[in-house]
Amino acid sequence: MSWLSLHSSSKRSFSLGTTPASAEPEINLIPFIDVLLVVLIFLMISTTFTRYQELAITLPTANGSESQTDNKQVHIAVSRDGRFAINGKVTDRSGLSGALMQLSNQSTSTKDGVSNIQVNIDADARAPHQAVMSALEAARDANLSNIVFSSQTKK
């Protein structure tokens, strides 16, 4: 019997005298670290660093009390069809100017010579623009400058 026949009959593979070791999987970390550093450098270069500009503002404070003078209020209602009412009394355009002048003459004036009457204009949403302008002109003719427009909030 020859040596070759002896080894061919056995069911082992050909070996040069060493038994094969099982290979464990390994991860090479050096290329992984290189790629991460390149990505990090790319992000650092491409990122824009902006500073938000802010103004340092110190707001003034007021130590005064509220005004002791009561403003007399005049309500001018302007209806949908352009009619006027002063404090609930219906009037026309010419009567509007006269009534506001009369109220202005009756009221007391402040130290600046300006009347302390507050005019509230309550105009319908569909009132003509010219009717509202007529109410403003009548207030100007009566030398009334404290004018407020009324509105309502949506529900």
C-alpha positions in Angstrom: 0.0 0.0 0.0 1.2 3.3 -1.0 1.0 6.5 0.9 -1.3 7.9 -1.8 -3.8 5.2 -1.6 -3.9 5.4 2.2 -4.8 9.1 2.1 -7.2 8.9 -0.8 -9.3 6.4 1.0 -9.8 8.7 3.9 -12.5 11.3 3.4 -10.4 14.3 4.5 -9.3 17.1 2.3 -5.7 17.7 1.3 -3.7 19.5 3.9 -0.1 20.6 4.3 0.0 19.6 7.9 -2.0 22.5 9.4 -5.6 22.4 10.3 -7.6 25.2 8.9 -8.7 27.8 11.5 -12.1 29.3 11.2 -11.9 32.9 10.0 -13.7 35.4 12.3 -15.3 38.4 10.6 -13.5 41.7 11.3 -14.3 45.3 10.4 -11.6 47.5 9.3 -12.2 50.8 11.1 -9.6 53.0 9.5 -11.5 53.6 6.2 -14.7 54.1 8.2 -13.0 56.8 10.3 -11.6 58.4 7.2 -15.1 58.6 5.6 -16.6 60.1 8.7 -13.9 62.8 8.9 -14.4 63.8 5.3 -18.2 64.1 5.9 -17.6 66.1 9.1 -15.2 68.5 7.2 -17.7 68.9 4.4 -20.5 69.8 6.9 -18.3 72.2 8.7 -17.4 74.0 5.5 -20.8 74.1 3.9 -22.7 75.2 7.1 -23.4 78.9 7.3 -23.1 80.4 10.7 -25.5 83.3 11.0 -26.1 85.6 13.9 -29.5 87.0 14.5 -29.3 90.7 15.0 -31.2 92.0 17.9 -31.8 95.4 19.1 -31.4 96.1 22.7 -34.4 98.3 23.5 -35.3 99.7 26.9 -38.9 100.8 26.8 -39.8 104.0 28.8 -42.0 103.8 31.8 -44.8 106.1 32.8 -45.5 107.1 36.3 -48.4 109.4 35.7 -52.0 108.8 36.7 -54.9 108.6 34.3 -56.5 111.7 33.0 -59.1 113.1 35.4 -61.1 114.9 32.7 -64.0 112.9 31.4 -64.4 113.0 27.6 -67.9 113.7 26.5 -68.9 111.2 23.9 -71.1 111.9 20.8 -72.3 108.9 18.8 -72.9 109.4 15.1 -74.7 106.4 13.6 -74.6 106.0 9.8 -77.3 103.6 8.5 -77.2 101.4 5.5 -79.1 103.8 3.3 -76.9 106.8 4.3 -79.0 108.4 7.0 -77.5 109.9 10.2 -78.4 109.9 13.9 -76.6 111.9 16.6 -77.0 110.3 20.0 -80.1 108.5 18.8 -81.8 111.5 17.1 -82.2 111.1 13.4 -80.9 114.1 11.3 -79.8 114.8 7.7 -76.4 116.0 6.4 -76.9 119.7 7.1 -78.4 119.1 10.5 -75.3 116.9 11.3 -72.9 119.8 11.0 -75.1 122.2 12.9 -75.6 119.7 15.8 -71.9 119.0 16.1 -71.1 122.7 16.1 -73.6 123.3 18.8 -72.2 120.4 20.9 -68.7 121.7 20.3 -69.6 125.2 21.5 -71.3 123.9 24.6 -68.4 121.7 25.7 -65.5 122.9 27.8 -62.1 123.2 26.1 -58.9 121.9 27.3 -55.8 124.1 27.9 -54.7 123.6 24.3 -58.0 125.1 23.0 -59.1 121.7 21.7 -62.5 120.4 22.6 -62.6 117.3 24.8 -65.5 115.7 22.9 -64.9 112.2 21.6 -66.9 111.4 18.4 -67.8 107.8 17.9 -68.8 107.0 14.4 -70.9 103.8 14.2 -71.2 103.1 10.5 -73.1 100.1 9.0 -70.8 97.7 7.1 -72.8 98.5 3.9 -73.1 102.2 4.5 -72.0 104.3 1.6 -68.4 105.6 1.8 -69.6 109.1 1.1 -71.9 109.1 4.1 -69.0 108.2 6.4 -66.9 110.9 4.8 -69.7 113.4 5.4 -69.7 112.5 9.1 -65.9 113.1 9.2 -66.3 116.4 7.4 -69.0 117.5 9.8 -66.7 116.7 12.8 -63.8 118.6 11.1 -66.1 121.6 10.5 -67.0 121.6 14.2 -63.3 121.5 15.1 -63.6 118.0 16.7 -60.4 116.0 16.3 -60.9 113.0 18.7 -62.7 110.6 16.3 -63.2 106.9 16.9 -64.6 104.3 14.5 -66.6 101.5 16.1 -66.3 97.9 15.0 -67.4 94.5 16.1 -65.5 91.2 16.3 -66.4 88.2 14.3 -68.0 85.4 16.3 
